[in-house]
Amino acid sequence: MPEAFEKVKGYLQELELPMSQEDESEGLVVVNDEESGLNNLIIDCEDPILILEQAIIQVPSDPGDLYKRLLEINRTMVHGAFAVDDEMGVVLFRDTLRLDTLDRSELEGSINALGLALAENAEELLAYTNR
């Protein structure tokens, strides 16, 4: 685990992504980069996978067609998907990657997919919170 954690941290440093928190014993890193739309992106080394997760919006009390819309958006995403965490009541972005074959390009692609999904859909998703 420490080896995978250090590899992931190294890739994040190469990508010049600021790590606001890290917990080596848990294999966790939190990335914040407003320019990229990253707001408390949690990167979790859970051998054999790497989990990337970021809360996007609170689930509104009346979600209407939100769930259908999330599925439609997911179809267009290159990496990861929007998901719902009922326990926390949030819509989040989530992606999982294999740690043993992970390279910088794959991690960068996943993070860029989140930024692209937010750039294309943030306004629409935020509108659901005002219902």
C-alpha positions as CSV (number, residue, x, y, z in Angstrom):
1,M,0.0,0.0,0.0
2,P,2.7,2.6,0.8
3,E,4.3,2.0,-2.6
4,A,1.0,2.6,-4.4
5,F,0.2,5.6,-2.3
6,E,3.6,7.2,-3.1
7,K,3.1,6.4,-6.8
8,V,-0.3,8.2,-6.8
9,K,1.1,11.1,-4.9
10,G,4.0,11.3,-7.3
11,Y,1.6,11.4,-10.3
12,L,-0.4,14.2,-8.6
13,Q,2.7,16.2,-8.0
14,E,3.7,15.7,-11.7
15,L,0.3,17.0,-12.7
16,E,0.8,19.9,-10.4
17,L,-2.4,19.2,-8.5
18,P,-2.4,20.7,-4.9
19,M,-2.9,18.1,-2.2
20,S,-4.7,19.8,0.7
21,Q,-4.7,16.7,2.9
22,E,-3.1,13.3,3.1
23,D,-3.3,10.3,5.4
24,E,-0.7,7.7,4.4
25,S,-1.9,5.2,6.9
26,E,-5.4,5.3,5.3
27,G,-4.0,5.8,1.7
28,L,-6.0,9.0,1.3
29,V,-5.2,12.2,-0.5
30,V,-7.6,15.2,-0.9
31,V,-7.1,17.5,-3.9
32,N,-8.4,21.0,-4.3
33,D,-7.9,22.9,-7.5
34,E,-10.6,25.5,-8.4
35,E,-9.3,26.0,-11.9
36,S,-9.9,22.3,-12.7
37,G,-13.2,22.1,-10.8
38,L,-11.7,19.9,-8.1
39,N,-13.2,20.6,-4.7
40,N,-12.3,18.0,-2.0
41,L,-11.6,15.3,-4.6
42,I,-10.9,12.3,-2.4
43,I,-8.3,9.8,-3.9
44,D,-8.3,6.6,-1.9
45,C,-5.7,3.8,-2.4
46,E,-7.8,0.7,-1.6
47,D,-5.6,-2.1,-3.0
48,P,-6.3,-3.4,-5.6
49,I,-8.1,-0.3,-6.7
50,L,-7.8,3.5,-6.6
51,I,-11.1,5.3,-5.9
52,L,-11.7,8.9,-6.9
53,E,-14.7,10.5,-5.4
54,Q,-16.0,14.1,-5.2
55,A,-19.3,15.4,-3.9
56,I,-21.1,17.5,-6.5
57,I,-24.5,18.6,-5.2
58,Q,-26.9,17.7,-2.4
59,V,-29.8,15.5,-3.5
60,P,-32.9,17.8,-3.5
61,S,-35.9,16.9,-1.5
62,D,-37.8,16.6,-4.8
63,P,-35.3,15.3,-7.3
64,G,-37.8,15.2,-10.2
65,D,-35.9,13.8,-13.2
66,L,-32.5,14.2,-11.7
67,Y,-31.7,10.4,-11.6
68,K,-32.7,10.0,-15.2
69,R,-30.6,13.0,-16.2
70,L,-27.6,11.6,-14.3
71,L,-27.9,8.4,-16.3
72,E,-28.0,10.3,-19.5
73,I,-24.9,12.3,-18.6
74,N,-23.1,9.2,-17.5
75,R,-23.5,7.8,-21.0
76,T,-21.4,10.7,-22.4
77,M,-18.6,10.5,-19.8
78,V,-15.2,9.2,-20.8
79,H,-14.2,8.1,-17.3
80,G,-16.2,7.6,-14.1
81,A,-19.8,8.3,-13.4
82,F,-22.1,10.4,-11.3
83,A,-23.6,8.3,-8.5
84,V,-25.9,8.9,-5.5
85,D,-24.9,8.4,-1.9
86,D,-28.2,8.0,-0.1
87,E,-26.5,7.9,3.3
88,M,-24.9,11.4,2.8
89,G,-27.7,12.6,0.5
90,V,-25.3,13.8,-2.3
91,V,-24.6,13.3,-6.0
92,L,-21.0,12.5,-6.4
93,F,-18.5,11.7,-9.2
94,R,-16.8,8.3,-8.7
95,D,-14.2,6.5,-10.7
96,T,-12.2,3.4,-9.9
97,L,-8.9,2.4,-11.5
98,R,-6.6,-0.6,-11.0
99,L,-3.6,0.3,-8.9
100,D,-1.3,-2.4,-10.2
101,T,-1.5,-1.1,-13.8
102,L,-2.1,2.6,-13.0
103,D,-0.1,5.1,-15.0
104,R,0.0,8.9,-14.9
105,S,-2.1,9.2,-18.1
106,E,-4.9,7.1,-16.8
107,L,-5.1,9.1,-13.5
108,E,-4.9,12.3,-15.5
109,G,-7.7,11.1,-17.8
110,S,-10.0,10.3,-14.9
111,I,-9.4,13.7,-13.3
112,N,-9.9,15.5,-16.6
113,A,-13.1,13.6,-17.2
114,L,-14.4,15.0,-13.9
115,G,-13.4,18.5,-14.9
116,L,-15.0,18.1,-18.3
117,A,-18.3,16.7,-16.9
118,L,-18.5,19.6,-14.5
119,A,-17.8,22.1,-17.2
120,E,-20.5,20.7,-19.4
121,N,-23.1,20.0,-16.7
122,A,-22.5,22.0,-13.6
123,E,-25.0,24.7,-14.3
124,E,-27.8,22.1,-15.0
125,L,-26.9,20.1,-11.9
126,L,-26.9,23.2,-9.7
127,A,-30.3,24.1,-11.0
128,Y,-31.7,20.9,-9.3
129,T,-30.6,22.3,-5.9
130,N,-32.8,25.3,-6.4
131,R,-36.0,23.3,-6.7
